[in-house]
Amino acid sequence: MINTKELTEPFAEKKSVDNQIIEDAMRTILNELGEDIHREGLLDTPKRVAKMYREVFQGVGIDPEIALTTTFAEDYEGIVTVKDITFYTFCEHHIIPFFGKAHIGYIPNGRVVGLSKFARLVELTSQRPQVQERMTTQIANAIENVLQPKGVIVTLEAEHLCMCARGVKKPGTKTVTTIKKGLFASDVSLCEEFERSISRD
């Protein structure tokens, strides 16, 4: 079983990060923008931002494969699909959120993993500055490396605030990324079966 201690220990090595540095940097930014950093609404903002960054980026330095380390022998030859795994992360280009759903499919090769571990895998890959393409690849690679399945397919659908709240300002635009490995890379019918399974309500 994977516990919280196991998941946070690798990050514990970075506890020397000084929250005060983040707080001071936030005050500098607010001040440079022309804000009054002494007004009531902003007094504790730097401290809150530092605390938030520690939370949302706690996956930095953690190998996401740790989420899949407990596997079980199982003779199953069909597709296992886990869909609609919600995630929130931050685009590394502007440190602005992007969020959406992850869909995972794999064909076991004698080993399976508890289904909740896929949600943890997605969470671990999201808790760091990200780009959607890399996140999709990291999820697929972790499953391939640990389970060594006959095939794996991962699709992420996300909305990026860098497109909605700034720049071109096109709310509702979604980006879809897909990685196919093993049998999914060569068998169109398997991909179609996966697509049908994630499109059902």
Residue pairs with C-beta under 8 A, 6 or more apart in sequence:
1 70
2 66
2 67
2 69
2 70
2 117
2 120
6 66
7 62
7 66
7 67
7 120
7 124
8 58
10 61
10 62
10 63
10 66
11 58
11 59
11 60
11 61
11 62
13 61
14 60
14 61
17 54
19 47
19 50
19 51
19 54
22 46
22 49
22 50
22 53
23 46
23 47
23 49
23 50
24 46
26 45
26 46
26 49
26 50
27 37
27 46
30 37
30 42
30 45
30 46
31 37
35 42
36 42
37 43
37 46
56 88
56 89
56 90
56 127
57 90
57 127
57 128
57 129
58 127
59 123
59 124
59 125
59 126
59 127
59 128
60 127
60 128
60 129
62 124
62 127
64 121
64 124
64 125
64 138
64 139
64 142
65 142
65 145
65 146
66 124
67 117
67 118
67 120
67 121
67 123
67 124
67 142
68 113
68 117
68 121
68 142
68 143
68 146
68 147
69 146
70 113
70 114
70 117
71 111
71 112
71 113
71 146
71 147
72 111
72 112
72 113
72 114
73 110
73 111
74 108
74 110
74 111
74 112
75 110
76 108
76 112
77 107
77 108
78 107
79 105
79 106
79 107
79 190
79 193
79 194
79 197
80 105
80 106
80 107
80 108
80 112
80 115
81 103
81 104
81 105
81 194
81 197
81 198
82 103
82 104
82 105
82 115
82 118
82 119
83 101
83 103
83 104
83 197
83 198
84 101
84 103
84 198
85 101
85 102
85 103
85 104
85 118
85 119
85 122
86 99
86 100
86 101
87 99
87 100
87 101
87 102
87 122
87 123
87 126
87 156
87 158
88 97
88 99
88 126
89 97
89 98
89 99
89 125
89 126
89 127
89 128
89 130
89 135
90 96
90 97
90 98
90 129
90 130
91 97
91 98
91 129
91 130
91 131
91 160
91 161
91 162
92 129
92 130
92 131
93 131
93 162
94 162
94 166
95 129
96 160
96 161
96 162
96 165
96 166
97 161
98 130
98 132
98 158
98 159
98 160
98 161
98 162
98 175
99 158
99 159
100 156
100 157
100 158
100 159
100 174
101 156
101 157
101 158
102 122
102 139
102 154
102 155
102 156
103 154
103 155
103 156
103 157
103 194
103 198
104 118
104 122
104 139
104 143
104 152
104 153
104 154
105 152
105 153
105 154
105 184
105 194
105 197
105 198
106 143
106 147
106 149
106 151
106 152
106 153
107 149
107 150
107 151
107 152
107 182
107 183
107 184
107 190
108 147
108 149
108 150
109 147
109 148
109 149
109 150
111 147
111 148
111 149
112 147
113 146
113 147
121 139
121 142
121 143
122 139
125 135
125 138
125 139
125 142
126 135
132 156
132 158
132 160
132 175
132 177
133 177
135 156
136 154
136 155
136 156
136 177
136 178
136 179
137 179
139 154
139 156
139 179
140 152
140 153
140 154
140 179
140 181
143 149
143 152
143 154
144 152
144 181
144 182
149 182
150 182
150 183
151 180
151 181
151 182
151 183
151 184
151 185
151 187
151 190
152 179
152 180
152 181
152 182
152 184
153 178
153 179
153 180
153 181
153 184
153 190
153 191
153 194
154 178
154 179
155 176
155 177
155 178
155 198
156 176
156 177
156 178
157 174
157 175
157 176
158 174
158 175
159 171
159 172
159 173
159 174
159 175
160 173
160 175
163 169
163 170
163 173
164 170
164 171
164 172
164 173
180 191
183 190
184 190
184 191
184 194
